[in-house]
Amino acid sequence: MAGPTGSALAAQRTAQSPGLKLLRADLMPVLVAVLARRFTDHRALPYAEFLALVTDDLDELRDAGFPLPQTAQQYVASWIRDGILIRRPTESRDETVELSRSAADAVRFVAAVEQPRSSVTSSRLANVTDLLSTLARDSDPVPTSRLEALRAQRDVLEAEIARVESGEFEPLSDAAASERLREILRLAEEVPGDFAKVADDLDHLNQALREQIINHEGSRGGVLERVFAGVDVIEESDAGRTFTAFHRLLLDPGLTDAFDEAVDAVLQRSFTQVLASQDAAFLRQFLTTLQRESAQVRQTLTSFSRSLRRFVETQEYREHKRLAAIIDRAEQAAFAALQELSPIHPTGREIDLTSVAISSIGSWSLHNPADLRSTAEVLAHDSGDLDIEQLRALVRLTEIDFPELQRAVAATVVDVPGPTVADVLARFPATQGLASVVGLLLLATEHATRAAGDEVWTWTSPTGRMKSVRAPRYVFGEVPQHWSEP
C-alpha cells in the first residue's frame, strides 16, 4: 500500500487529468450540459457537425442567462487543448471529435451526483454471486467437482421445471423486478461509455508500439520483426483480441434475436408501466448503439493497424529513428555542457522567439492619428473594362443574396418601363454593398439586354459611404415569374 507521499504524488498527477480539469472549470455546468447531450448517443462526431451543434447549444444557454462571450469554435479549441475532447483524423481526411476517457468519467460522475442510485441492492449481490459461481465452475480443472456443480445446477433447473408444470410458482414481485431492471439499466448505461476507454487504450498502444520501434537499438526489434513477418501487432494485442471477441459477439444474429425478444417481453410486464420513456427507448436501441459504437472502434483499430504497417513498410520509421538519435545527442551534449557552464552562459548565437517581447509600459508611445493623415492630393481614376468571368470567380467566394436582388429587379420592372441596373439601385439599397452590385451585374448579363452607352451605378457601402462606378448599360425586359415570389 502506498504511503502518504506516494498517494499525494499520484493525486497530484491525477489533478492534471482532463476529467478533473472539466470538474474544476468555471464553465463546468455548460461543459457537462453540452457534452452529455451530444455524446450520449454517439461516441464520436464529425468536427464540423459538432461545431454547429455546440453553436446551437451555446445560443440556447445564453438565452437562459449563462455568460458565454466566446464563440463555439473558441470554446471547442480550448476543450481540445485541455484534453477534454480528442480530435482525430479519418481516412477520408475529415476529422472527428470525441470525449476523452477521464472527461467521460467526469460527465457520468456529475450525472450520478445529480441522480444518485442505490448501490446496495439484492440484485447486485445476486449478480456477484452468480458470476463467482460460474467462474468457480468454469475454471475448475477437476472433472469430479465440476460434474457435481453441473448436476447441482441441473437439479435446481429440474425442480423449477416441475414447479412450473404443476402451477406451484410465483412470478417475481413488481418491487423485486423493478429493482432488478434498474440494476440492468445501470450496467447497460456503463457499456457504451467503455468504448471511449477502448479507443483510448488502442491509441496508447499504437503510440507505445511506434516508440518501441523508434527507440530500439539494432537492425530489428521485437515489434519491428513481427510486423515484417506479417503479424498484425495491434490486432494480436490483449486489447485487440478482447475487443475483437466482443465485436464478433455483437454481430451474432442469435444474440440480437434473443435480446430483442427479451426486451419485448420485459416491456410488456406490469412493473415497467412506471418506467421512464427514455429508459424504454434506451433498452430497445441498446444493441444498435453498441453495434454502431463498436463499428467505429473497429474502424479505429483497423486504421491504427494499417498505419503501423505503413509506418514500417515505407521505411518511415528510419527517419524517426534518425531524428530521435539527433535529439538524444543534443540532450547529451546539453547535459555535458551543464557540468562546466551555467544555464545563463552566453553561447554567441541568437534564436528568434515566436512570442511577443515583454517591455515596460513606459516605453510605449501614444498613437497619433494625424501621423497617418495623407497630405497628397486624391486622384480620381476611371474604371477599366469589366471582366465578367473574373467577377464570376469572385462571386464563388462570397455569399450574395440573389433572391433579394431578384425581387428588387422584378419590382422595378413592374413600376419602371425598361429599367436599368441604375434604376434598381436607385429604388432598392445595396444591402450587401459591393456584393449586391456584383450580383445585379451577373443577373443583368444573364437576363437583361446590353444597351448602348454607359451609366453610373451609385450605392451606399455598409460603412455608410457613397460609392459609384461607371458600368455598361443593361435594360431589363421580362424576368422569370419566380423572381416575384417572396
N, C-alpha and C positions, 0 to 999 in steps of 0.2 A: 504494500500500500504506500503511495507516495506521501512524503512529508508535506508540511505547510509550504515550504519553498517551492517544491515541485508542483504542488497544486496551484499555487499562486502564479507561477510562470505559465502553466498550461491555461489557466483562466485568462491571463494577460494576452496570450496568443489568440484565444477564442474571442476576446473582445474586439479583435480586428476583423472578425468574420463578417461577411455581408449580412447575415441574418441579424446579428446584434447591431450593426450599423443601421439596419432598417428599423429596429425597435427603438433606437436612440434618436432617430431623425426627427426634426421639428415637424416634418410633414408625414409622420407615421400614419395618422388616420387616412390621409389621402393615398399614401402608398398602398396600404392594406386594402382599401376600398377598390382602387383601380386594378391592382394585381390579382386580387381574389376574383374580381368579376371577369377579367379577361383570360385568366389561366385556369379557371375551374374546369372547363370542358376541353381545353386544348393545352398540350404541353408546350408547344412552340407555335408561333405565329409569324407570318411574313412581316418584315420590318416596316414596310410602307403601310400595310394594313393596320398593324399595331399602333403606329404613329397617328393614323386617322382616328382610331378608336379612343386613344388617350386624349386627343384633342376634344372629342365629344364629351368625354368624362370630365375633363377639366372645366369646360364651359358649364356643365351641369353643377359642378361643385362651386364654381364662382357665383352662380346664381343663388346657391344655398348659403353664401356668406363666407366661404373659405378664401383667404387672401392668397392668390396664386399669380404673382406678377410675371413669371417667366412663361415661355411658350412650351408646348408639348415636346418639341424637339430638344430644347434645352434640358427639360426635366429628364427625358429618356436618356440623353447623353450622360447626365450625372449619375443616373442609376446604373448605366453600363460601366461607368468609370469606377463606381463603388463596388462592383461585382454583384449587385443585386440582380441584374439581368445579364444574360450571356448572349452575345451576338455571334452567330455562326454563319459562315458562308455555305452555300449549297452547290451542288453540281451544275445547276442551271444559272450560276453566277448571281443569283439573288441572295438575300440574307434573311435569316430568321432570328427572332429573339425568344428567349425562354427564361424562366425563373431559375436561379442557381439553387443548389441543394439547400444551403442554410437559409436562404431567403424564403423558400417554400416552407421550410420548417417553422420559420418565424410567422408567416401568414397563418399557418394552421394553429400555431400556439395562440395567436390573438383570437381566432375563431373559437378555440376551446375555452379560453378565459371568458369570452362573452356568453357562450352557451355550454356550460360545463355539463359533463355526463358522468354519472356514477360509474366507477371502475370496479367496485366491489359487488359483483353480481354472481348468482349461481351459474349463469350461462358461461361466464368466463372461466369459472372453476371447472365446469364440465368440459369445456374445450381443452383446457390444460390437461385434465385427467385423461381424456380420450387420446390426445396427441402423445402423452407419455406412454400410455398403454400400447398404442400402435407402434411407437418407436421401440419399446422393450420387446414386443413380439417380433417385429420385422428384423431387429438386429440380433436376435438370439441365435447363436451358432449351434446350440444343442437341439437335435431333432426331437427328443422326447418332450422337453419342456415346451418347445414350440407347438408340438401337436396338442399338448394339454391346453395351451392357451386358445388354439383354434377350436378345439372341441368345446371348451367352456363358452366360447363366443357362439358356436353353433347351438348349444343347449339353450342359451338365452334367446336366440332367434326362434328356435322351435317352440319355446314356451310362449313367446309373444305371438307367434302364428296361431297357436292353439287358443289363446285368449281371444284373439280377433275372430277366429272361426266360431267360437261359442258365444260371441257377443259380450264377453265379460271384460271390456276395456273401456277406458275413459280417455277421450282426446285431451290434449294439453289445454289447460285453462287459458283464458284470454290474457290474464295478467302475466303468466309464465311465457306464453307465446309472444306477447308484446316485448317482454324483456329480452327474449332470445332474438327477436327481429332487430331490436336496437343494437344488440351486440354484433349481429351480422352486418348491419349498415355501418357501424363504426369500423369494423375490419375492412369492409369493401371500400370505404372512403379513403383509407390509407394506401390502397394498392395503386391507384393512378399516380399519386404523388411520388411513389417509389421509382417511377420511370425517370424522373429528373436525377435521382441518385444513380441509376444505372448509366444514364448518359454521361454523368459526371465521372463515374468510375472508368468508363471507356475512354473518356478524354484524357484523364490522368494516365491511364495505361498506355495510350498512344504516345503521350509525351515522354513517359518513362522509357518506352522501347526505343524511341529516337535518341534519347540521351545515352542509353546503353550502347547503341551503335556508334554514336559520335565519340564517346569517351573511351571506348575500348582500345587498348593498345595492342597492335599486332595486325596481321593481314586479315584475319577473320575472327569475329566474335561469335558468342553463342547465338544471339538473336540473328545476327547477320548470316551466319551459316544456315540457320533454319529457314530463313526467308529465301536464300539462294536454292535451298533444297526443295522449295515449293510448298513449305508449310505455312498455312495462314496463322500467324502467331497470335493475332488478336482473337480470331475465332476459336483457337485452341486454348486460350487462357481460361482461368476459372470463371471470370465474369462473362466471357463469351459463351462458354459451354452452358452456364446456368441460364443465361438469357435465351439462348437458342432452344433449350428444352422448354422453357416457359412459352416461347413464341410458338413452337410446334403444338403445344397443348392447347393454346388458344385457337389454333386453326383446326382442331379436331371437330368434325361435324357432330359426333356423338355428344361431346361436351356441350356444344351450343344448343342442341335439341333438348338435352336433359335440363340445362339451366333455364331455358325459356319455358319449358313445361313446369318446372318448379316455381318460377316467378308467377306464372299464370295461376297456379293452384293456390299459392300463398295469398295473392292479392284478392282472391275470392272468399277468403276466410273473414269471419265477423270481426276479429281483432284488428284487421287492417282498415276498418272503416274510419278510424281516427288518424290514420297515417297521413302525414303531410303529402300534398300532391307532388312536391319536388322530390321527396324521398321515393315515391312510387315511380316517378319518371326516371330517377337515378337507377333504380333496380332494373327497369326494363331496358335501359340503354347501357347497362354496366359492361356487358361483354363487347358491345360495339365500341364503347370508349376505350376499353383495354386493347382491342384489336387495332384501333386507329393509332393509339399511342405506341403500341408495340411495333407497328409498321414503321413509325418514324424513328424509333430507336434502332430497329433493324437496318434502316437506311443509313443511319449514322454509323453503325458498326461496319456495314459494307463499305462506306466511304472511307473510314479510317483504315480498313484492310487494304483497299486499293491504293490509298495514298501512301501507306507504309511500303507496299511493294514497289510503287513507282519511285519512291524515295531511294530505294536500294537499286532497282534495276537501271535507273537513269544515271547512276553513279553520283547523284546529288549529294549523298552523304559524305563523299570525299571532300567536297568543297566546304561542308560544315565542319569536318574533322580538321581541315587546314585552318579554318577561321578559329576554331576552338584552341588549336595549338598556338596560334599567334597571340590570342588573348591570354593564354596561360603564360607564355614567355614574357608578355608585357607585365603581367602581375608579378612574376618572379623578379623581373628587373626592378619594379617599383618597390618590392619588399627589400631587395638588396640595397637599393638607394636609401631607404629609410634608416638603415643601420648606420649610415655615415652623414646623411643630410636631414635637416628638419623639413617638415611638410611645406613651410613657407619659404624655403630657399629658392632664390631666382634661378630659373632654368635658361633664360636667354631666348625663350620662344613665347610667342603670343598666340592666344586662341580667341577667336571672336565668339563672344557669348550671344546666345539666341534670346536671352532675357533682356528686359529693359534695365538700363543703368539707373542706379539709385543716386540721387543728388539732393542737395539741400534746397529747401523751398526758397531760400534767399537768393539762389542763383537763377530763379525763374524771372522772366520779363513779361510784362503785360502785353497783351495783344492790342495793336492799334489798327483798326480797320482802315485808317487813312493810308497806311503803308501800302495797301493793296489797291488803292484807287488809281484808275488809269487816267493819265493826262493826255493821252494821244487822241486824235480825232477819230470818231467812229465812222468807218467807211461802209457804204452800202454796196452789196454785191448782187447782181442779177442772178437768179437761179438758172441753172442749165436745163437741158432736156431731161425729162424724167425717164428712167429706165424701169418699165413696168415689171420685167422679170426679176430685177433686183428687189423691187418693192414686194413682190410675191414671196420672195425668200425671207424678207424681214417680217412679213406677216406671220409666217410659220413660227416665229419666235415670240409672238405677242398673243394676247388674248383679246380679240376685238369683238365687241357686242354687235354682231351682224344683224340679229333680229331687231334691235333698237334702230339701227340705221335703215333697215328695210321699211320699218313702219314710218320713219320720218320721210323717206322718199315717196312712199305711197300716199301719205297725207298731203305732201306738197304737190304731187301730180293732180290730185283732186281739186285743189284750190287755185293752182297757178298753171296756166296753159304753157306747155313746153318749158318746164323748169330746168334749170341747170344746177350743177353742184353748188354754185354760189347761192342760189335761191334756197336750197335745202339748208345750208349753213346759216343763212340769214333768219330762217324760221325756227330752226332747232339747234340748240347749242351743241358743240362738240364735247360731250361729257367725258370722253377719254382723251381729249387733246389731240395730239398728232395721230394717235392710233385711229380715232374716229375719221379724221381726214383721209388717212390712207385707206380705211375701209370704204369710204364713199368713192374714192378713186377706183378701187377694184370693182365695186358694183357698177360704176359708170362704164368701165371698159367692157363689161360683160352684157349690160342691159341698156345702155344708152347709145346715142349716135354722136360720133365726133363731128363737131361743127367748126366752121371757120373761125379763126382768131383765138385769142386767149382771154382769160378773165382772172380776176383777183379773188382768191378764197381767203376769207377772214374768219378767225375764231379766237376764243379765249382759252389759254392754257390752264391746266389745273392749278398753277400758281397765281392765276389772276391776270396774267399779262396778255396783251393783244398780239396775235401773230397773224401774218399774212404771207401769201405766196402766189406768184403768177403761174397759172397752170392752164393746160388745154381746156377748151370749152366743150362740154358734153351736154347734150339735150336729152332728157328723159321723155319717153313716149308712154306706151303701155308697159306696166310692170306686172309680174306674176300676182295672182289673186291672193296667195297665202301671205304675201307681204303685209296685207292689211289686217291679218288676224292678230289678236293680242297675244 
